[in-house]
């Protein structure tokens, strides 16, 4: 699997999980909404990292890595 394909896979997974949030909201499962939202954001961020050729670490918070690599992202994604 190429880096681009893997990056797209992460982003597709994130998008596919979005409808789950409304289901959880409708069931008043707010703590699950927060947890699932965090996972969606993590998938999206790791997909963006892969898109610019950075292997994401095996940790949840990649914000410092994103901030440190801003110059690698297209201007439209900054």
Secondary structure as UniProt FT lines:
FT   HELIX           3..26
FT   TURN            27..28
FT   HELIX           30..51
FT   TURN            52..53
FT   HELIX           63..68
FT   HELIX           70..72
FT   HELIX           75..77
//
